[in-house]
Amino acid sequence: MTTTITTGLATREGTVQDNADAARVYRMSTGTVGAAVIDGIGHGPRTSATAPLLAEVAARVTAHRGALAGILSAGLLIADDGPDGEEANAVGVAVLVDDAGARAAWVGDCDALGWDGSRLRRYSSPQVMGEWVRQYGPPVEIAAHYDDWVRVSLHSATVATTGEVDIPDPVVILLSDGVHDQVAISVMEDLAREHHRDPQAFANALVAAAQADESGYRDDATAIVIRSTRN
């Protein structure tokens, strides 16, 4: 039995100039796929120029050595603050998909989800202060106030602070927070039902579904969708 892996990738700049998101899919000669979504912290020319490099490294190393290695290798590129002390920083998620299945790794608040044909499941857990605060039971609105405070980034990622998870579902979705924060999970489930057989259409639909908030702000939105089919 062989596995056919198809992929889709989409990104859209938000209402603040310079898309700080980046995404890459790398396919090896064996068919193994490494993919990564990077979400730069802040905006500006340096961040938007660095994010694609981080995504390329993360995707390629993931295909060869696994998602944990991909995330940590991308982190090494920005581990030093640079001569001016203003090196770019980012969060990210990567996944290795091959005949054996899928394994993802992440830092920060990028998401890894899976669709099994009937339900959409979030496999990653956001590394933000809001999630930490929720463990102590304060009102929801207080915890939500801290959701933009990232606890772990690529700059500081280690083996111990990088999340890892196996994803057994045939469709894997990687998202920047510009999608998962601005698209309701019920909407994403509807899109999965409609588009799960076509990863590119699914990725396009996820990014297009991201809507501006009450203030008119819309974040950069990026999605990678990977579908594995057993033949």
C-alpha positions, 0 to 999 in steps of 0.5 A, a space after each residue: 500500500 502506498 500513500 499519496 500526499 497532496 498539499 495546498 498553501 495560501 497566505 494573505 496580508 492583513 491590514 498592517 503592511 508587510 506580511 509577517 507570515 510565511 509558509 513552505 512545503 518541501 517534498 523529498 524524492 521519497 515523497 516525504 513532505 515537510 511543511 512549516 508556517 511561520 508567524 513573525 512577531 511584529 511587522 516591518 521589512 526585517 520581519 517580512 524578509 526573515 519569515 520566508 527564510 525561517 519557513 524554508 529552513 523549517 520545512 526542509 529540515 523537517 522533511 529530513 529530520 522531523 518537525 522538532 529538528 525543523 523548528 529548532 533549526 529555524 530558531 538557530 537562525 535568529 538565536 542571536 540578537 544581531 549587531 544592532 540587537 534587533 533580530 527578527 523573532 517569530 513563532 511557528 509550526 511544522 509537520 512531517 508527513 510520510 507513509 507512517 503518518 504525521 508528526 507536528 511540532 510548534 512554538 507559540 500560537 500557530 496551530 496544528 489541526 486534523 480532520 478525520 472525515 467527520 470532526 476537526 480537532 486541534 492537536 496543538 496547545 497555544 503557548 501564550 500567557 492566556 492559556 497559563 492563566 486559565 489553569 487558575 480559573 479567573 474569568 474568561 475575559 481576564 485570561 483572554 487579555 493575555 492571549 497575545 502574550 507569547 510565552 515561547 518563540 523561535 528565538 528561545 525554543 529548546 527541546 523542552 519548550 517545543 510542543 510535539 504531537 502525532 496527528 493520526 488524521 488523513 488531513 492535517 492543517 497548519 495555521 497562523 493565528 490570523 486564521 484560527 483567531 479570526 475564524 470560528 471553529 464551526 466555520 472551519 469545520 464547515 470548510 473542512 467538510 466542503 473542501 477536505 478532498 482539495 487541499 488548495 481549495 481548503 487552504 484558500 477558503 480558510 485564509 479568505 474566511 478570516 474577517 476583521 475585528 470590531 476595530 477593523 484590524 485583520 491579521 496576516 492569515 496563512 494556512 497549509 493543508 496536507 491530505 494523505 490518501 492510502 492507495 
